[in-house]
């Protein structure tokens, strides 16, 4: 007999999903293609065997240099735009750089298409829900599947090798339409997600040559980009005024981790200006930070048409030639768009650029293609050459999509006796709401065409008898079917309300202006709850959070789940959780604010830290001083977990040289985390005991926070480690976090310098706290 708490689900759900036909899916396909795009094809042109850049036995730098020296200026310019032109005399075909793989292979960019040969690819949950799993191994596993499917599609001419994903911008403001694409509001979680997903996409399966790439990832959008279109302010004209402190401790860490830890092959600069300069024309950000400080091994690409934007919309330069020169001299290698293709030659002619400046850009671009094997001849004779349509939408890949959704779903509220429901006890389940039987809504934006869909209604119907009512004609819910819904709920053994929003209310180029559920959704929920015969489970499908205090404090709404945009298998995953075949373990990766937050915080204010003199409460759990609906990291389980720090130091000493000024001063409240000090590797271990006190097993994300001394406007608390574990019922485990003082406990001061604060720190795990002192 299957316990309702075991983390497995009945086969009927998988079978149901597997046989959902593609007629449910709006498919944009192209004619069948069977040939990958690649250079150095000796079967078409024997001369290529004599070219150094086609000789795989030579070093990569030598091959790139050989190619660059053979090109004319115009041929070079053909290769600084995303739609790179062919150079037929050298056996180099056209190549489209722009493909997307945010949460599965997507056909949003022109580099990827679906066809009758490959009609769809595995569509994982939108990133914000995957991040809620707090599971780095899952982040990387998804990347591996996506890159395998991408290579399989490349081999039959349906995809490129360069994918402009992931999005690691900080979800700074709850109204942002693209927050759904990100790993949330925390720099550490975003950093871990970005570097892990990049590794999954890029690292060769055999690890034989770590310099080679399976596909090339791209971390975007650098930097301080988190406003699209809010009350007449759009991303094309917005100047993000950012302090150096906020830049270094909030906005930049995920990008730095992508480059330093993930070895990402590309970084994309954004549309907006930062402190008066377009990011794609800022030599400090591009050449200075990304390539200089972080040592990017790859290329820097513009967001699409952003060079044109800073000329036409921001009027940053007087002429288009000046704009082209500014971008290339700042360190831009590739223009998504045609602007550099149109104006670079004139910039050289006018003396604004040297041809060697273009050589630097194309060297980075060609080196990336070299690492991908693009110049090594027939891909069928290379690693991944045997991948094909059979490797896309496999049963294992689709099951991972379902498991990713289960791991991310967050149980926000659960009254005793509500969830999980028992399939044996539920004779009739009322399923109501505009998102109860949706398909495309579940996969969010930057989506592809999924292998199949399992809607919430289909997932629930596979387990019990259901009665379904749309409730609202769409998510705006202008006129709810209140009377019909009440009648249905009054006779059902339990009611599931699947509410929330979709891309019509949050998306790229469209930010929200309200944190309440739209239209008559709150009315429908409250009226149904009043008369419902059994438990009422509210399911919120969305990227961002809501002020649902009316439901949180309503005893008749017995349970609340946030399911993000849960991907192609979302309905099956929701059913797994509701009926206890999976014990929920997701935690919110962003704060849910009250509606009143919007009155105090304009979206254009980039400051993370509070300003009490202006009534400004700050942003994200690290700095926000106001009330919340649900906090970052909140998430319940059907089990009860306890935490205890069993071994940790009371005092940690920082080794300073005898002549250090702080050895002779009582006024030092921090010491600079300089390389010389941090090389001494001051670390200590935190040993935890985690216990599952319930009878039933489940997964659990352990989050370790620290509150530093109150100096340099430091965070109120911040995440320094997390790990997902699995515990059987009535069992426990010991786990260890290694804390690096320089890396984990340092803060950024007002000038952007990293400092180690001296004084008392408080470590938080669950409800348990431990105090330690950091001193000289």
DOFINU-59125 format. One record per residue (C-alpha): residue number from 0; chain; x, y, z. Coordinates in steps of 0.2 Angstrom, whole numbers, plus 2048, in hexadecimal, padded with zeros to 3 digits. Example, Ala and Ser with C-alpha at 12.3 -4.5 7.8 and 13.67 -1.06 7.14 Angstrom:
<sites>
> 0/A/83E/7EA/827
> 1/A/844/7FB/824
</sites>
This chain:
<sites>
> 0/A/800/800/800
> 1/A/807/811/7FB
> 2/A/808/81E/809
> 3/A/801/82E/804
> 4/A/811/837/80A
> 5/A/81D/82D/800
> 6/A/826/837/7F2
> 7/A/81F/82D/7E4
> 8/A/810/82E/7D9
> 9/A/804/821/7D1
> 10/A/809/81C/7BF
> 11/A/7F8/822/7B9
> 12/A/7FD/834/7B9
> 13/A/80D/831/7AF
> 14/A/803/826/7A2
> 15/A/7F5/834/7A1
> 16/A/803/841/79D
> 17/A/80C/836/791
> 18/A/7FD/833/786
> 19/A/7F7/845/785
> 20/A/7F8/848/773
> 21/A/801/856/76B
> 22/A/7F0/85D/765
> 23/A/7F0/866/776
> 24/A/7FF/870/771
> 25/A/801/87F/766
> 26/A/80F/879/75C
> 27/A/81A/885/750
> 28/A/824/879/746
> 29/A/82F/87A/737
> 30/A/833/86E/729
> 31/A/83D/85F/72E
> 32/A/850/863/72D
> 33/A/85D/855/72F
> 34/A/86E/85E/72E
> 35/A/877/867/73C
> 36/A/87F/878/738
> 37/A/892/877/73A
> 38/A/8A2/87D/732
> 39/A/8B1/874/72B
> 40/A/8A7/867/721
> 41/A/8B4/85E/717
> 42/A/8A7/854/70D
> 43/A/8A1/865/705
> 44/A/8B1/86E/703
> 45/A/8C2/864/704
> 46/A/8CC/875/706
> 47/A/8C6/876/719
> 48/A/8D2/868/71E
> 49/A/8E0/874/71B
> 50/A/8D9/882/725
> 51/A/8E1/884/737
> 52/A/8D1/888/73F
> 53/A/8CA/877/739
> 54/A/8D8/86E/740
> 55/A/8D2/867/751
> 56/A/8E3/861/756
> 57/A/8E9/873/757
> 58/A/8E7/87E/767
> 59/A/8D6/887/768
> 60/A/8DF/898/768
> 61/A/8E9/894/759
> 62/A/8DA/88E/750
> 63/A/8D0/89E/754
> 64/A/8DF/8A9/74F
> 65/A/8E0/8A0/73E
> 66/A/8CE/8A3/73B
> 67/A/8CE/8B5/73F
> 68/A/8DD/8BA/734
> 69/A/8D4/8B2/725
> 70/A/8C5/8BD/726
> 71/A/8C1/8CE/71E
> 72/A/8BA/8DC/728
> 73/A/8A9/8D9/721
> 74/A/8AA/8C7/725
> 75/A/8AF/8CB/737
> 76/A/8A0/8D6/739
> 77/A/895/8C8/733
> 78/A/89A/8BF/743
> 79/A/896/8CC/750
> 80/A/883/8CB/74E
> 81/A/878/8BC/753
> 82/A/873/8B7/742
> 83/A/885/8B4/73C
> 84/A/887/8B4/729
> 85/A/88F/8A6/720
> 86/A/8A1/8A7/719
> 87/A/8A0/89A/70B
> 88/A/8B1/89C/705
> 89/A/8B7/895/716
> 90/A/8AA/888/718
> 91/A/8A1/891/726
> 92/A/88E/891/726
> 93/A/882/89D/72D
> 94/A/880/89B/740
> 95/A/872/8A2/74B
> 96/A/878/8A6/75C
> 97/A/867/8A9/764
> 98/A/85F/89A/76C
> 99/A/856/899/77D
> 100/A/856/88C/78A
> 101/A/84F/894/79A
> 102/A/846/884/7A0
> 103/A/847/879/791
> 104/A/84B/87B/77F
> 105/A/841/889/779
> 106/A/83C/890/767
> 107/A/83B/8A2/76D
> 108/A/84C/8A6/764
> 109/A/84F/8A3/752
> 110/A/85C/897/754
> 111/A/850/889/75A
> 112/A/841/881/752
> 113/A/836/872/754
> 114/A/830/867/746
> 115/A/828/857/743
> 116/A/838/84E/747
> 117/A/839/856/758
> 118/A/828/85E/75C
> 119/A/82C/863/76E
> 120/A/839/863/77C
> 121/A/838/860/78E
> 122/A/830/86F/797
> 123/A/836/871/7A9
> 124/A/82E/87D/7B6
> 125/A/831/88F/7B4
> 126/A/841/893/7BD
> 127/A/839/89C/7CC
> 128/A/831/88B/7D1
> 129/A/841/881/7CE
> 130/A/84A/88D/7D9
> 131/A/83E/88A/7E7
> 132/A/844/878/7E8
> 133/A/855/87F/7EF
> 134/A/85D/870/7E7
> 135/A/86D/873/7DD
> 136/A/86E/861/7D7
> 137/A/85D/864/7CF
> 138/A/862/874/7C7
> 139/A/871/86B/7BE
> 140/A/867/85C/7BA
> 141/A/85B/866/7B0
> 142/A/869/86F/7A7
> 143/A/870/85E/7A2
> 144/A/85F/859/79B
> 145/A/85D/869/792
> 146/A/86E/868/78A
> 147/A/86C/856/784
> 148/A/85B/85B/77C
> 149/A/863/86A/774
> 150/A/872/860/76D
> 151/A/866/853/766
> 152/A/85C/861/75D
> 153/A/86C/869/757
> 154/A/871/858/74F
> 155/A/861/859/744
> 156/A/863/86B/740
> 157/A/855/872/74C
> 158/A/860/87B/759
> 159/A/870/885/75B
> 160/A/87D/882/768
> 161/A/87D/893/771
> 162/A/86E/895/77D
> 163/A/86B/8A6/786
> 164/A/866/89F/797
> 165/A/865/8A0/7A6
> 166/A/85D/8B1/7AC
> 167/A/866/8B4/7BD
> 168/A/860/8C6/7C0
> 169/A/85A/8C9/7D2
> 170/A/847/8C8/7D5
> 171/A/848/8D9/7DD
> 172/A/836/8DF/7DC
> 173/A/826/8D4/7DC
> 174/A/81E/8DD/7CE
> 175/A/82C/8D8/7C1
> 176/A/824/8CF/7B3
> 177/A/834/8C5/7B0
> 178/A/837/8C0/7C2
> 179/A/830/8AF/7BD
> 180/A/83F/8AC/7B2
> 181/A/84B/8AE/7C1
> 182/A/851/8A4/7D0
> 183/A/849/8B1/7DC
> 184/A/84F/8BF/7E7
> 185/A/85E/8B7/7F0
> 186/A/870/8B9/7E9
> 187/A/876/8A9/7EF
> 188/A/868/89F/7E9
> 189/A/869/8A8/7D8
> 190/A/87B/8A5/7D8
> 191/A/87A/892/7DB
> 192/A/86C/890/7CF
> 193/A/875/899/7C1
> 194/A/886/890/7C3
> 195/A/87D/87F/7C5
> 196/A/872/881/7B6
> 197/A/880/887/7AC
> 198/A/88B/878/7B1
> 199/A/87C/86D/7AC
> 200/A/87B/875/79B
> 201/A/88D/877/797
> 202/A/898/869/79F
> 203/A/89C/85A/793
> 204/A/894/84A/799
> 205/A/8A4/841/799
> 206/A/8AE/850/7A1
> 207/A/8BD/84A/795
> 208/A/8C1/85C/790
> 209/A/8B9/869/79C
> 210/A/8BD/877/790
> 211/A/8B1/870/783
> 212/A/89F/875/784
> 213/A/88F/86A/782
> 214/A/885/87A/77F
> 215/A/88A/88C/783
> 216/A/880/894/791
> 217/A/87D/8A7/793
> 218/A/879/8B0/7A4
> 219/A/86E/8BF/7A1
> 220/A/86A/8CD/7A3
> 221/A/879/8D6/7AA
> 222/A/876/8E1/7B4
> 223/A/869/8E8/7C0
> 224/A/85B/8E4/7B4
> 225/A/84B/8E1/7BC
> 226/A/83E/8ED/7B5
> 227/A/835/8EA/7A4
> 228/A/827/8F6/7A3
> 229/A/81F/8FD/7B2
> 230/A/814/90D/7B2
> 231/A/81B/914/7A2
> 232/A/82D/910/7A7
> 233/A/835/903/79B
> 234/A/845/8F9/79B
> 235/A/84B/902/78B
> 236/A/84C/913/794
> 237/A/84E/90F/7A6
> 238/A/85E/914/7AF
> 239/A/861/909/7BE
> 240/A/869/914/7CB
> 241/A/873/907/7D6
> 242/A/87F/909/7E4
> 243/A/88F/900/7E3
> 244/A/88A/8F7/7F3
> 245/A/87A/8F0/7EC
> 246/A/883/8EC/7DB
> 247/A/890/8E1/7E4
> 248/A/885/8D8/7F1
> 249/A/875/8D6/7E8
> 250/A/875/8D8/7D5
> 251/A/886/8D2/7CF
> 252/A/889/8C2/7DA
> 253/A/87E/8B6/7CF
> 254/A/888/8BC/7BF
> 255/A/899/8BA/7C8
> 256/A/894/8A9/7CD
> 257/A/88F/8A4/7BB
> 258/A/8A0/8AA/7B5
> 259/A/8AB/8A4/7C3
> 260/A/8A2/895/7CA
> 261/A/899/88F/7BA
> 262/A/8A5/894/7AD
> 263/A/897/89B/7A2
> 264/A/89B/89E/790
> 265/A/892/8AE/78E
> 266/A/88A/8BD/798
> 267/A/87C/8C8/790
> 268/A/87C/8DA/794
> 269/A/86B/8E2/797
> 270/A/860/8F0/78F
> 271/A/860/8FC/79E
> 272/A/86D/909/7A3
> 273/A/876/907/7B4
> 274/A/87B/918/7BC
> 275/A/879/921/7AB
> 276/A/882/914/7A0
> 277/A/87A/907/795
> 278/A/881/8F6/79B
> 279/A/886/8F1/789
> 280/A/890/901/787
> 281/A/899/900/798
> 282/A/8AB/8FB/797
> 283/A/8AC/8FA/7AA
> 284/A/89E/8ED/7AB
> 285/A/8A3/8E3/79B
> 286/A/8B6/8E4/799
> 287/A/8B9/8E8/7AB
> 288/A/8AE/8DD/7B5
> 289/A/8A8/8CF/7AB
> 290/A/8B8/8CB/7A1
> 291/A/8C5/8D4/7AC
> 292/A/8C0/8D0/7BE
> 293/A/8B6/8C0/7BB
> 294/A/8C0/8B9/7AC
> 295/A/8B2/8B4/7A1
> 296/A/8B7/8A7/795
> 297/A/8AB/8AA/787
> 298/A/8A1/8B8/77F
> 299/A/897/8C7/784
> 300/A/886/8C9/77B
> 301/A/87A/8D8/77B
> 302/A/868/8D5/77F
> 303/A/85E/8D6/76E
> 304/A/860/8E7/766
> 305/A/867/8EF/776
> 306/A/875/8F8/76C
> 307/A/867/8FF/761
> 308/A/85D/904/771
> 309/A/86B/90E/779
> 310/A/86D/918/769
> 311/A/85B/91A/763
> 312/A/852/91A/774
> 313/A/85F/91F/781
> 314/A/868/92B/775
> 315/A/878/926/77D
> 316/A/882/92A/76D
> 317/A/880/937/75F
> 318/A/883/92B/751
> 319/A/880/918/74E
> 320/A/892/916/74A
> 321/A/897/91D/75C
> 322/A/88A/911/763
> 323/A/892/902/75A
> 324/A/8A4/908/760
> 325/A/89E/90A/772
> 326/A/897/8F9/773
> 327/A/8A6/8F0/76B
> 328/A/8B3/8FA/775
> 329/A/8A9/8F7/785
> 330/A/8AC/8E4/782
> 331/A/89C/8DF/779
> 332/A/8A0/8D0/76D
> 333/A/88F/8CC/766
> 334/A/880/8D6/762
> 335/A/86F/8CE/762
> 336/A/868/8D8/754
> 337/A/86E/8E0/744
> 338/A/875/8F1/74B
> 339/A/887/8EC/74B
> 340/A/886/8E4/73B
> 341/A/87F/8F4/733
> 342/A/88B/901/73C
> 343/A/89C/8F9/740
> 344/A/8A4/8FB/730
> 345/A/8A0/90D/730
> 346/A/8A7/90F/741
> 347/A/8B7/907/73B
> 348/A/8B8/913/72C
> 349/A/8B5/922/737
> 350/A/8C3/91D/743
> 351/A/8B8/919/752
> 352/A/8BD/907/752
> 353/A/8CC/8FD/74C
> 354/A/8CB/8EC/743
> 355/A/8D4/8E5/752
> 356/A/8C6/8E9/75D
> 357/A/8BA/8DF/752
> 358/A/8C7/8D1/752
> 359/A/8C6/8D0/765
> 360/A/8B3/8CE/765
> 361/A/8B3/8C0/758
> 362/A/8C1/8B7/760
> 363/A/8B6/8B5/76F
> 364/A/8A7/8B0/764
> 365/A/8B1/8A3/75A
> 366/A/8BA/89C/769
> 367/A/8A9/898/770
> 368/A/8A4/88F/760
> 369/A/8B4/886/761
> 370/A/8B1/87F/772
> 371/A/8A0/879/76C
> 372/A/8A8/86F/75E
> 373/A/8A0/87A/750
> 374/A/8B1/87A/746
> 375/A/8B4/868/749
> 376/A/8AA/861/73A
> 377/A/89C/855/73A
> 378/A/894/855/74B
> 379/A/88F/843/749
> 380/A/8A1/83E/74B
> 381/A/8A3/848/75B
> 382/A/89C/846/76D
> 383/A/889/847/76D
> 384/A/889/842/75B
> 385/A/87D/834/75E
> 386/A/870/83E/767
> 387/A/860/841/75D
> 388/A/84D/842/75E
> 389/A/84D/832/769
> 390/A/856/83C/777
> 391/A/849/84A/778
> 392/A/839/848/783
> 393/A/83F/838/78A
> 394/A/835/830/798
> 395/A/843/834/7A4
> 396/A/844/846/79F
> 397/A/831/848/7A1
> 398/A/832/840/7B2
> 399/A/83F/84D/7B7
> 400/A/834/85B/7B2
> 401/A/826/854/7BD
> 402/A/832/851/7CC
> 403/A/839/863/7CA
> 404/A/828/86A/7CB
> 405/A/824/85F/7DB
> 406/A/834/865/7E3
> 407/A/830/877/7E0
> 408/A/81E/878/7E5
> 409/A/81C/882/7F5
> 410/A/80F/87E/803
> 411/A/80B/88F/80A
> 412/A/7FD/88A/816
> 413/A/7F6/87A/81C
> 414/A/7E9/878/829
> 415/A/7EA/867/833
> 416/A/7DF/85B/82A
> 417/A/7DF/863/819
> 418/A/7EE/85D/80F
> 419/A/7F2/850/809
> 420/A/7E1/84A/803
> 421/A/7DE/838/803
> 422/A/7D9/831/7F2
> 423/A/7CE/824/7FB
> 424/A/7C5/831/805
> 425/A/7C1/83D/7F6
> 426/A/7B3/837/7EC
> 427/A/7B0/848/7E3
> 428/A/7BD/855/7E1
> 429/A/7B7/867/7DB
> 430/A/7C5/86F/7D0
> 431/A/7C1/881/7CD
> 432/A/7CB/88F/7C5
> 433/A/7D2/898/7B6
> 434/A/7E3/88F/7B7
> 435/A/7DB/87D/7BB
> 436/A/7DC/877/7AA
> 437/A/7E9/882/7A1
> 438/A/7F7/87B/797
> 439/A/803/889/790
> 440/A/801/893/7A0
> 441/A/80B/886/7A9
> 442/A/81B/888/79F
> 443/A/81D/89B/7A2
> 444/A/827/8A5/796
> 445/A/836/8A2/78B
> 446/A/82E/891/789
> 447/A/830/884/77C
> 448/A/823/877/776
> 449/A/821/86A/783
> 450/A/821/857/781
> 451/A/80F/857/788
> 452/A/805/860/795
> 453/A/7FC/859/7A4
> 454/A/7F1/867/7AB
> 455/A/7EC/868/7BE
> 456/A/7DB/861/7B9
> 457/A/7E2/853/7B0
> 458/A/7EE/84F/7BE
> 459/A/7E0/84F/7CB
> 460/A/7D4/845/7C0
> 461/A/7E0/837/7BF
> 462/A/7DE/834/7D1
> 463/A/7CC/838/7D6
> 464/A/7BC/83D/7CE
> 465/A/7BB/84F/7CB
> 466/A/7AE/85D/7C7
> 467/A/7B6/86C/7BD
> 468/A/7B1/87E/7BC
> 469/A/7BB/88B/7B3
> 470/A/7B5/898/7C0
> 471/A/7BB/8A7/7B6
> 472/A/7BD/8A8/7A3
> 473/A/7CF/8AD/7A5
> 474/A/7DB/8B2/7B3
> 475/A/7D5/8C4/7B3
> 476/A/7C5/8BD/7BA
> 477/A/7B9/8CC/7B6
> 478/A/7AA/8C2/7B9
> 479/A/7AC/8B2/7C4
> 480/A/7A0/8A4/7C4
> 481/A/79D/8A5/7D7
> 482/A/78C/89D/7D8
> 483/A/791/88E/7CE
> 484/A/7A1/88C/7D7
> 485/A/799/88D/7E8
> 486/A/78C/87F/7E2
> 487/A/79B/874/7DD
> 488/A/7A5/876/7ED
> 489/A/796/874/7F8
> 490/A/794/862/7F2
> 491/A/7A6/85C/7EF
> 492/A/7B1/853/7FC
> 493/A/7BF/860/7F9
> 494/A/7C2/86F/7EE
> 495/A/7D1/874/7E4
> 496/A/7D2/886/7DE
> 497/A/7DF/889/7D1
> 498/A/7E1/89C/7D0
> 499/A/7EF/8A8/7CC
> 500/A/7F5/8B1/7BC
> 501/A/7FD/8AD/7AB
> 502/A/808/8B6/79E
> 503/A/7FA/8C3/79B
> 504/A/7FE/8CB/7AC
> 505/A/811/8C8/7AE
> 506/A/81D/8C6/7A0
> 507/A/82C/8CE/797
> 508/A/828/8E0/794
> 509/A/819/8E0/7A0
> 510/A/81B/8E2/7B3
> 511/A/80D/8E1/7BF
> 512/A/805/8F0/7C8
> 513/A/7FB/8E5/7D5
> 514/A/7FF/8D8/7E2
> 515/A/7EE/8D2/7E4
> 516/A/7E6/8C3/7DB
> 517/A/7DD/8CB/7CC
> 518/A/7CB/8CF/7C9
> 519/A/7BE/8C5/7D3
> 520/A/7CA/8B7/7D7
> 521/A/7CA/8BB/7EA
> 522/A/7B7/8BC/7EA
> 523/A/7B6/8AB/7E2
> 524/A/7C2/8A4/7EE
> 525/A/7BA/8AB/7FD
> 526/A/7A8/8A6/7F8
> 527/A/7AD/894/7F4
> 528/A/7B6/892/804
> 529/A/7A6/898/80E
> 530/A/79C/88A/807
> 531/A/7A8/87C/803
> 532/A/7A4/86B/80B
> 533/A/7B6/865/80D
> 534/A/7C8/86D/80D
> 535/A/7CB/87B/801
> 536/A/7DC/87B/7F9
> 537/A/7E2/88B/7F0
> 538/A/7EF/888/7E2
> 539/A/7F8/898/7DC
> 540/A/800/897/7CB
> 541/A/80B/8A6/7C8
> 542/A/81D/8AC/7C7
> 543/A/81C/8BA/7D4
> 544/A/814/8BA/7E5
> 545/A/803/8C1/7EB
> 546/A/7FB/8CA/7F9
> 547/A/7EF/8BB/7FE
> 548/A/7ED/8C0/810
> 549/A/7DA/8BE/80E
> 550/A/7DD/8AB/80A
> 551/A/7EC/8A9/816
> 552/A/7E1/8AF/825
> 553/A/7D1/8A6/81F
> 554/A/7CF/896/829
> 555/A/7C3/88F/81B
> 556/A/7D2/890/80F
> 557/A/7DA/881/816
> 558/A/7EA/87F/80B
> 559/A/7F3/88A/7FF
> 560/A/800/885/7F2
> 561/A/80B/88F/7E7
> 562/A/80F/886/7D7
> 563/A/818/893/7CD
> 564/A/817/88F/7BA
> 565/A/81A/87C/7BD
> 566/A/81F/876/7AC
> 567/A/818/869/7A0
> 568/A/814/85C/7AE
> 569/A/80E/869/7BA
> 570/A/7FD/862/7BC
> 571/A/804/851/7C1
> 572/A/80F/859/7CE
> 573/A/801/863/7D6
> 574/A/7F7/853/7D7
> 575/A/806/84A/7DF
> 576/A/807/857/7EC
> 577/A/7F5/859/7F0
> 578/A/7F2/846/7F2
> 579/A/802/844/7FC
> 580/A/80C/839/7EF
> 581/A/819/847/7F1
> 582/A/81D/84F/801
> 583/A/81F/862/7FD
> 584/A/830/86A/800
> 585/A/831/87A/7F6
> 586/A/835/88A/7FE
> 587/A/831/89C/7F8
> 588/A/840/8A3/7EE
> 589/A/838/8B5/7F0
> 590/A/82F/8BF/7FD
> 591/A/81C/8C1/7FB
> 592/A/818/8D3/800
> 593/A/807/8DB/805
> 594/A/7FF/8E7/7F8
> 595/A/804/8F6/803
> 596/A/816/8F2/7FE
> 597/A/812/8FA/7ED
> 598/A/80D/90B/7F5
> 599/A/81E/90C/7FD
> 600/A/82A/905/7F0
> 601/A/82B/90C/7DE
> 602/A/831/8FF/7D2
> 603/A/83E/90B/7CC
> 604/A/847/90D/7DD
> 605/A/856/900/7DC
> 606/A/85B/902/7EE
> 607/A/85B/8F2/7F7
> 608/A/85E/8F9/808
> 609/A/850/902/812
> 610/A/850/915/815
> 611/A/845/918/824
> 612/A/846/92B/822
> 613/A/83C/929/812
> 614/A/831/91B/817
> 615/A/83A/90F/80B
> 616/A/839/8FD/812
> 617/A/847/8F5/807
> 618/A/846/8E6/7FC
> 619/A/847/8D3/7FE
> 620/A/848/8CA/80E
> 621/A/85A/8CF/810
> 622/A/855/8E1/813
> 623/A/842/8E3/813
> 624/A/83C/8EA/824
> 625/A/829/8E9/821
> 626/A/81C/8DC/823
> 627/A/81B/8CD/817
> 628/A/80D/8C1/811
> 629/A/81A/8B3/810
> 630/A/82C/8B4/812
> 631/A/83B/8AE/808
> 632/A/83E/89C/80C
> 633/A/82D/898/812
> 634/A/826/887/80E
> 635/A/81D/87A/818
> 636/A/81E/867/817
> 637/A/812/858/81C
> 638/A/820/853/827
> 639/A/827/85D/836
> 640/A/83A/861/836
> 641/A/845/867/844
> 642/A/856/86F/843
> 643/A/864/870/850
> 644/A/876/876/84F
> 645/A/880/869/858
> 646/A/891/870/855
> 647/A/896/882/851
> 648/A/8A4/88D/857
> 649/A/89F/89B/864
> 650/A/8AE/8A6/85E
> 651/A/8B7/8A7/84D
> 652/A/8C8/8B1/84C
> 653/A/8CE/8BA/83D
> 654/A/8E1/8B9/83B
> 655/A/8E8/8CA/837
> 656/A/8FA/8CF/835
> 657/A/902/8D7/844
> 658/A/903/8E8/83C
> 659/A/8F0/8E8/836
> 660/A/8E8/8F8/83C
> 661/A/8DA/8EF/845
> 662/A/8E6/8E7/851
> 663/A/8E9/8F8/858
> 664/A/8D8/900/857
> 665/A/8C8/8FE/861
> 666/A/8BE/906/853
> 667/A/8BF/8F8/846
> 668/A/8AE/8F1/843
> 669/A/8B3/8E7/833
> 670/A/8C3/8E2/82A
> 671/A/8C5/8E2/817
> 672/A/8C3/8D1/80F
> 673/A/8D2/8D3/805
> 674/A/8DA/8C5/7FB
> 675/A/8E9/8C3/807
> 676/A/8DD/8C0/816
> 677/A/8D1/8B5/80C
> 678/A/8DF/8AA/806
> 679/A/8E1/8A4/818
> 680/A/8D1/89B/816
> 681/A/8C8/89F/826
> 682/A/8BA/892/827
> 683/A/8B0/888/834
> 684/A/8A3/87B/834
> 685/A/891/87B/839
> 686/A/88A/86A/83E
> 687/A/877/868/83E
> 688/A/86B/85B/843
> 689/A/85B/85A/839
> 690/A/84D/84F/83E
> 691/A/83D/84A/836
> 692/A/831/848/844
> 693/A/823/842/83A
> 694/A/81F/830/835
> 695/A/821/833/823
> 696/A/830/837/818
> 697/A/833/846/80E
> 698/A/840/852/807
> 699/A/845/862/810
> 700/A/84F/871/80B
> 701/A/85B/877/819
> 702/A/85F/889/818
> 703/A/86D/891/822
> 704/A/86B/8A4/824
> 705/A/877/8B0/82E
> 706/A/873/8C1/836
> 707/A/883/8CB/835
> 708/A/888/8D9/841
> 709/A/87F/8E9/83D
> 710/A/88D/8F3/833
> 711/A/88E/8F9/822
> 712/A/87B/8F8/820
> 713/A/87D/8E5/820
> 714/A/86E/8DA/81C
> 715/A/862/8D5/829
> 716/A/866/8C3/825
> 717/A/86C/8BA/816
> 718/A/86D/8A8/80F
> 719/A/87E/8A1/810
> 720/A/87A/88E/80C
> 721/A/86D/882/808
> 722/A/86B/870/805
> 723/A/85D/864/800
> 724/A/85C/854/80A
> 725/A/850/845/80B
> 726/A/84B/83D/81C
> 727/A/840/82E/81F
> 728/A/833/830/82D
> 729/A/839/831/83F
> 730/A/84B/833/839
> 731/A/859/83F/83A
> 732/A/869/844/832
> 733/A/879/84E/836
> 734/A/87E/85A/829
> 735/A/88C/867/827
> 736/A/88E/878/820
> 737/A/89F/87E/81D
> 738/A/8A0/891/820
> 739/A/8AD/89C/818
> 740/A/8AF/8AC/821
> 741/A/8B4/8B6/812
> 742/A/8A8/8AF/806
> 743/A/899/8AC/811
> 744/A/899/8B8/820
> 745/A/8A1/8C8/817
> 746/A/896/8D6/813
> 747/A/898/8E4/806
> 748/A/89B/8F6/80D
> 749/A/894/906/806
> 750/A/8A2/908/7F9
> 751/A/8A0/8F6/7F3
> 752/A/8AF/8EF/7FC
> 753/A/8AD/8DE/804
> 754/A/8AF/8DE/817
> 755/A/8AF/8D2/825
> 756/A/8A5/8D9/833
> 757/A/8AB/8D7/845
> 758/A/89F/8D2/853
> 759/A/890/8C7/855
> 760/A/888/8BC/848
> 761/A/878/8B2/849
> 762/A/876/8A2/83F
> 763/A/864/89D/83B
> 764/A/85E/88C/836
> 765/A/84B/88A/837
> 766/A/846/891/848
> 767/A/857/88D/850
> 768/A/864/89A/852
> 769/A/877/89A/857
> 770/A/881/8A9/85C
> 771/A/894/8AA/858
> 772/A/8A1/8B8/85A
> 773/A/8AD/8BD/84C
> 774/A/8BC/8C6/853
> 775/A/8CE/8CA/84F
</sites>
